[in-house]
């Protein structure tokens, strides 16, 4: 049995001898200098592109932070202005009630009411004009900020 086993083992070794020899030569095979330089160059290019992409993403994040911070500030301003308008409206309403209560005749009360309506109309027109101007400025500033931020981001990555 030992002879048979050795015979089979030798047959297998002989059959795989070319593969074993090729594998041994492959392990000692030298990679050409040009191939190594090509791989090094491609790795360096990939490294630079990854760094550029990271820097670009940092700029996009900074642009978003700037836009969001500006939006929060503007939202707070708008909220304050709305609160102020409500307060002014309440003051005007109570002042009007006080004036109406002091009217000595129906015609005087009608005149006071007419003056109040006219004054409220003027206030509303003034607020509408101020709001339109403010929103126009806000949109223009927002567009300018977005344009500036994106030009900063894409001028470096392009």
PASEBA-1860 file (N, C-alpha, C; in nm, 3 decimals):
! residues 158
1> XXXXXXXX> 0.081/-0.117/0.000/0.000/0.000/0.000/0.086/0.125/0.000 ~ 0.193/0.125/0.062/0.283/0.236/0.066/0.338/0.264/-0.072 ~ 0.366/0.161/-0.145/0.415/0.177/-0.281/0.308/0.237/-0.368 ~ 0.185/0.191/-0.351/0.074/0.246/-0.430/0.050/0.393/-0.394 ~ 0.056/0.424/-0.265/0.034/0.563/-0.220/0.144/0.652/-0.275 ~ 0.268/0.607/-0.267/0.380/0.686/-0.321/0.365/0.703/-0.471 ~ 0.319/0.600/-0.538/0.302/0.606/-0.682/0.195/0.710/-0.719 ~ 0.083/0.709/-0.647/-0.024/0.806/-0.673/0.026/0.946/-0.642
9> XXXXXXXX> 0.098/0.962/-0.531/0.150/1.091/-0.490/0.249/1.144/-0.593 ~ 0.333/1.059/-0.643/0.429/1.100/-0.746/0.357/1.139/-0.875 ~ 0.253/1.067/-0.909/0.176/1.099/-1.029/0.111/1.237/-1.016 ~ 0.055/1.264/-0.899/-0.008/1.395/-0.875/0.097/1.505/-0.880 ~ 0.213/1.481/-0.818/0.320/1.580/-0.819/0.364/1.609/-0.962 ~ 0.377/1.506/-1.040/0.419/1.523/-1.180/0.313/1.597/-1.260 ~ 0.187/1.568/-1.232/0.078/1.634/-1.305/0.075/1.783/-1.273 ~ 0.099/1.817/-1.146/0.092/1.958/-1.105/0.228/2.027/-1.108
17> XXXXXXXX> 0.331/1.960/-1.154/0.464/2.019/-1.159/0.467/2.148/-1.240 ~ 0.401/2.155/-1.360/0.404/2.282/-1.435/0.336/2.396/-1.357 ~ 0.228/2.366/-1.287/0.157/2.470/-1.210/0.245/2.516/-1.094 ~ 0.307/2.422/-1.026/0.395/2.455/-0.913/0.512/2.539/-0.961 ~ 0.570/2.501/-1.074/0.683/2.577/-1.129/0.640/2.717/-1.170 ~ 0.523/2.729/-1.234/0.474/2.861/-1.275/0.447/2.948/-1.152 ~ 0.389/2.891/-1.047/0.360/2.965/-0.925/0.489/3.014/-0.860 ~ 0.590/2.929/-0.858/0.720/2.966/-0.801/0.781/3.080/-0.880
25> XXXXXXXX> 0.775/3.074/-1.011/0.831/3.180/-1.095/0.750/3.309/-1.079 ~ 0.618/3.295/-1.062/0.531/3.411/-1.047/0.564/3.487/-0.919 ~ 0.599/3.415/-0.814/0.635/3.480/-0.687/0.762/3.562/-0.700 ~ 0.852/3.519/-0.784/0.979/3.589/-0.803/0.977/3.684/-0.921 ~ 0.862/3.698/-0.986/0.850/3.784/-1.103/0.865/3.930/-1.063 ~ 0.946/4.004/-1.135/0.965/4.146/-1.106/0.862/4.227/-1.182 ~ 0.807/4.325/-1.110/0.710/4.416/-1.172/0.792/4.527/-1.239 ~ 0.763/4.556/-1.365/0.840/4.661/-1.434/0.827/4.797/-1.366
33> XXXXXXXX> 0.932/4.877/-1.375/0.935/5.011/-1.314/0.819/5.096/-1.364 ~ 0.788/5.089/-1.491/0.680/5.169/-1.549/0.545/5.134/-1.485 ~ 0.523/5.007/-1.459/0.397/4.965/-1.397/0.389/5.018/-1.254 ~ 0.501/5.011/-1.182/0.501/5.062/-1.044/0.477/5.213/-1.042 ~ 0.541/5.284/-1.132/0.522/5.430/-1.140/0.378/5.465/-1.177 ~ 0.320/5.388/-1.268/0.181/5.411/-1.309/0.088/5.397/-1.188 ~ 0.107/5.292/-1.111/0.023/5.268/-0.993/0.044/5.380/-0.891 ~ 0.169/5.421/-0.868/0.197/5.529/-0.774/0.130/5.659/-0.818
41> XXXXXXXX> 0.140/5.688/-0.947/0.081/5.812/-1.001/-0.071/5.810/-0.986 ~ -0.132/5.698/-1.017/-0.278/5.688/-1.005/-0.322/5.700/-0.859 ~ -0.245/5.642/-0.769/-0.278/5.651/-0.627/-0.266/5.796/-0.579 ~ -0.162/5.865/-0.625/-0.144/6.006/-0.586/-0.257/6.092/-0.641 ~ -0.296/6.068/-0.766/-0.408/6.142/-0.827/-0.537/6.118/-0.750 ~ -0.562/5.994/-0.713/-0.683/5.961/-0.636/-0.678/6.029/-0.499 ~ -0.561/6.034/-0.439/-0.546/6.098/-0.308/-0.575/6.248/-0.318 ~ -0.523/6.313/-0.423/-0.547/6.457/-0.443/-0.696/6.482/-0.468
49> XXXXXXXX> -0.757/6.400/-0.550/-0.900/6.417/-0.578/-0.985/6.397/-0.453 ~ -0.947/6.301/-0.371/-1.021/6.279/-0.246/-1.008/6.400/-0.154 ~ -0.887/6.458/-0.149/-0.866/6.579/-0.067/-0.947/6.696/-0.122 ~ -0.949/6.711/-0.255/-1.029/6.818/-0.318/-1.177/6.799/-0.290 ~ -1.223/6.675/-0.298/-1.363/6.648/-0.273/-1.398/6.678/-0.127 ~ -1.308/6.643/-0.036/-1.330/6.673/0.105/-1.335/6.824/0.127 ~ -1.241/6.897/0.067/-1.240/7.043/0.082/-1.367/7.104/0.023 ~ -1.410/7.052/-0.090/-1.534/7.101/-0.151/-1.654/7.075/-0.063
57> XXXXXXXX> -1.660/6.958/-0.002/-1.773/6.927/0.086/-1.770/7.016/0.210 ~ -1.651/7.050/0.259/-1.639/7.142/0.372/-1.692/7.280/0.333 ~ -1.662/7.324/0.212/-1.710/7.454/0.166/-1.862/7.455/0.149 ~ -1.916/7.346/0.098/-2.062/7.336/0.084/-2.126/7.342/0.222 ~ -2.070/7.271/0.317/-2.122/7.273/0.454/-2.116/7.413/0.513 ~ -2.004/7.482/0.491/-1.990/7.619/0.541/-2.093/7.712/0.475 ~ -2.115/7.692/0.345/-2.214/7.774/0.274/-2.354/7.749/0.330 ~ -2.384/7.623/0.358/-2.515/7.590/0.416/-2.528/7.652/0.554
65> XXXXXXXX> -2.422/7.643/0.635/-2.426/7.703/0.768/-2.449/7.853/0.760 ~ -2.381/7.920/0.667/-2.397/8.065/0.650/-2.540/8.098/0.611 ~ -2.593/8.021/0.515/-2.730/8.046/0.470/-2.830/8.022/0.582 ~ -2.811/7.915/0.657/-2.905/7.883/0.765/-2.895/7.988/0.875 ~ -2.774/8.029/0.911/-2.758/8.131/1.015/-2.825/8.260/0.973 ~ -2.808/8.297/0.847/-2.873/8.418/0.795/-3.024/8.403/0.797 ~ -3.073/8.288/0.764/-3.217/8.263/0.764/-3.274/8.271/0.905 ~ -3.203/8.217/1.001/-3.250/8.222/1.140/-3.255/8.367/1.188
73> XXXXXXXX> -3.153/8.444/1.155/-3.150/8.585/1.194/-3.266/8.660/1.131 ~ -3.289/8.637/1.003/-3.400/8.703/0.935/-3.535/8.659/0.990 ~ -3.549/8.532/1.021/-3.675/8.482/1.078/-3.701/8.549/1.213 ~ -3.597/8.567/1.293/-3.614/8.634/1.422/-3.655/8.780/1.401 ~ -3.593/8.846/1.302/-3.629/8.985/1.271/-3.775/8.995/1.228 ~ -3.816/8.905/1.141/-3.955/8.904/1.093/-4.050/8.883/1.211 ~ -4.016/8.789/1.298/-4.100/8.761/1.415/-4.112/8.885/1.504 ~ -4.001/8.953/1.527/-4.005/9.076/1.608/-4.092/9.182/1.542
81> XXXXXXXX> -4.078/9.197/1.413/-4.157/9.297/1.341/-4.307/9.265/1.347 ~ -4.340/9.139/1.336/-4.481/9.098/1.345/-4.535/9.127/1.485 ~ -4.455/9.093/1.586/-4.497/9.119/1.725/-4.516/9.270/1.748 ~ -4.424/9.348/1.693/-4.434/9.494/1.706/-4.560/9.545/1.637 ~ -4.590/9.492/1.519/-4.710/9.534/1.446/-4.836/9.499/1.525 ~ -4.841/9.380/1.584/-4.957/9.342/1.666/-4.973/9.438/1.784 ~ -4.863/9.470/1.847/-4.868/9.561/1.962/-4.917/9.699/1.919 ~ -4.863/9.750/1.809/-4.906/9.881/1.759/-5.055/9.879/1.722
89> XXXXXXXX> -5.100/9.769/1.661/-5.242/9.758/1.626/-5.329/9.758/1.751 ~ -5.286/9.687/1.854/-5.362/9.683/1.980/-5.367/9.821/2.044 ~ -5.252/9.891/2.045/-5.249/10.027/2.099/-5.343/10.119/2.023 ~ -5.337/10.111/1.888/-5.423/10.196/1.805/-5.570/10.164/1.830 ~ -5.603/10.036/1.844/-5.742/9.995/1.868/-5.793/10.054/2.000 ~ -5.713/10.039/2.107/-5.757/10.089/2.237/-5.761/10.241/2.241 ~ -5.668/10.306/2.170/-5.673/10.452/2.161/-5.799/10.496/2.087 ~ -5.836/10.421/1.982/-5.958/10.451/1.908/-6.081/10.432/1.993
97> XXXXXXXX> -6.084/10.326/2.071/-6.197/10.302/2.162/-6.208/10.418/2.262 ~ -6.094/10.461/2.314/-6.093/10.572/2.409/-6.147/10.699/2.345 ~ -6.105/10.727/2.218/-6.155/10.845/2.148/-6.304/10.834/2.122 ~ -6.347/10.716/2.080/-6.490/10.697/2.054/-6.572/10.717/2.181 ~ -6.516/10.671/2.292/-6.588/10.686/2.419/-6.600/10.832/2.461 ~ -6.508/10.915/2.413/-6.512/11.057/2.451/-6.599/11.140/2.355 ~ -6.653/11.077/2.250/-6.738/11.151/2.154/-6.866/11.195/2.223 ~ -6.905/11.322/2.194/-7.023/11.377/2.257/-7.145/11.370/2.169
105> XXXXXXXX> -7.122/11.337/2.042/-7.237/11.327/1.952/-7.214/11.213/1.855 ~ -7.321/11.175/1.788/-7.312/11.068/1.689/-7.226/11.111/1.571 ~ -7.236/11.235/1.527/-7.156/11.283/1.414/-7.008/11.289/1.452 ~ -6.979/11.327/1.577/-6.840/11.327/1.622/-6.786/11.184/1.626 ~ -6.865/11.088/1.672/-6.825/10.947/1.675/-6.800/10.895/1.534 ~ -6.887/10.935/1.438/-6.868/10.894/1.298/-6.740/10.952/1.242 ~ -6.709/11.078/1.277/-6.585/11.141/1.230/-6.463/11.071/1.289 ~ -6.470/11.039/1.419/-6.358/10.969/1.485/-6.339/10.831/1.420
113> XXXXXXXX> -6.449/10.761/1.395/-6.442/10.629/1.329/-6.382/10.642/1.191 ~ -6.425/10.742/1.116/-6.373/10.764/0.981/-6.223/10.793/0.984 ~ -6.180/10.876/1.078/-6.037/10.908/1.092/-5.956/10.783/1.129 ~ -6.015/10.701/1.217/-5.945/10.577/1.257/-5.930/10.482/1.138 ~ -6.036/10.466/1.060/-6.031/10.376/0.944/-5.927/10.426/0.845 ~ -5.926/10.558/0.820/-5.829/10.616/0.727/-5.687/10.593/0.779 ~ -5.664/10.618/0.908/-5.531/10.599/0.968/-5.486/10.453/0.960 ~ -5.578/10.360/0.985/-5.545/10.218/0.976/-5.511/10.180/0.832
121> XXXXXXXX> -5.586/10.237/0.739/-5.557/10.211/0.597/-5.419/10.259/0.558 ~ -5.381/10.379/0.607/-5.248/10.433/0.580/-5.139/10.344/0.640 ~ -5.164/10.297/0.762/-5.068/10.208/0.827/-5.053/10.078/0.747 ~ -5.166/10.023/0.702/-5.160/9.898/0.623/-5.085/9.918/0.493 ~ -5.110/10.030/0.426/-5.038/10.058/0.300/-4.889/10.074/0.327 ~ -4.857/10.145/0.434/-4.717/10.165/0.471/-4.648/10.032/0.503 ~ -4.718/9.948/0.577/-4.662/9.816/0.610/-4.647/9.729/0.485 ~ -4.745/9.733/0.397/-4.737/9.654/0.274/-4.618/9.698/0.189
129> XXXXXXXX> -4.598/9.831/0.180/-4.484/9.883/0.104/-4.352/9.842/0.169 ~ -4.343/9.856/0.300/-4.220/9.819/0.372/-4.193/9.669/0.359 ~ -4.300/9.589/0.367/-4.284/9.444/0.356/-4.236/9.406/0.216 ~ -4.292/9.468/0.115/-4.251/9.439/-0.023/-4.104/9.475/-0.044 ~ -4.064/9.592/0.006/-3.924/9.634/-0.007/-3.832/9.538/0.069 ~ -3.874/9.502/0.189/-3.793/9.413/0.272/-3.778/9.276/0.206 ~ -3.889/9.220/0.158/-3.881/9.089/0.094/-3.798/9.093/-0.033 ~ -3.812/9.202/-0.109/-3.728/9.217/-0.229/-3.580/9.219/-0.195
137> XXXXXXXX> -3.546/9.294/-0.091/-3.407/9.301/-0.046/-3.361/9.166/0.006 ~ -3.448/9.099/0.081/-3.414/8.968/0.137/-3.388/8.866/0.027 ~ -3.472/8.865/-0.074/-3.453/8.772/-0.187/-3.325/8.805/-0.262 ~ -3.302/8.934/-0.287/-3.179/8.974/-0.359/-3.055/8.938/-0.278 ~ -3.059/8.965/-0.148/-2.943/8.931/-0.063/-2.923/8.780/-0.057 ~ -3.033/8.706/-0.045/-3.023/8.560/-0.042/-2.966/8.504/-0.170 ~ -3.010/8.559/-0.282/-2.958/8.513/-0.412/-2.811/8.547/-0.424 ~ -2.772/8.666/-0.379/-2.632/8.708/-0.386/-2.546/8.619/-0.296
145> XXXXXXXX> -2.595/8.592/-0.175/-2.520/8.504/-0.083/-2.505/8.365/-0.141 ~ -2.614/8.312/-0.196/-2.607/8.178/-0.256/-2.509/8.176/-0.372 ~ -2.516/8.279/-0.456/-2.425/8.287/-0.570/-2.280/8.296/-0.522 ~ -2.253/8.380/-0.422/-2.118/8.393/-0.369/-2.068/8.261/-0.310 ~ -2.155/8.195/-0.232/-2.115/8.069/-0.169/-2.087/7.962/-0.274 ~ -2.173/7.951/-0.374/-2.150/7.849/-0.475/-2.030/7.882/-0.561 ~ -2.005/8.010/-0.586/-1.885/8.043/-0.664/-1.759/8.010/-0.585 ~ -1.763/8.029/-0.453/-1.648/7.992/-0.369/-1.627/7.841/-0.373
153> XXXXXX> -1.735/7.767/-0.366/-1.726/7.621/-0.364/-1.676/7.569/-0.497 ~ -1.737/7.614/-0.606/-1.706/7.555/-0.735/-1.584/7.615/-0.802 ~ -1.538/7.733/-0.763/-1.419/7.787/-0.824/-1.296/7.709/-0.782 ~ -1.296/7.656/-0.660/-1.182/7.578/-0.612/-1.187/7.434/-0.660 ~ -1.308/7.378/-0.679/-1.316/7.238/-0.715/-1.309/7.219/-0.866 ~ -1.336/7.322/-0.943/-1.336/7.309/-1.089/-1.196/7.311/-1.144
END
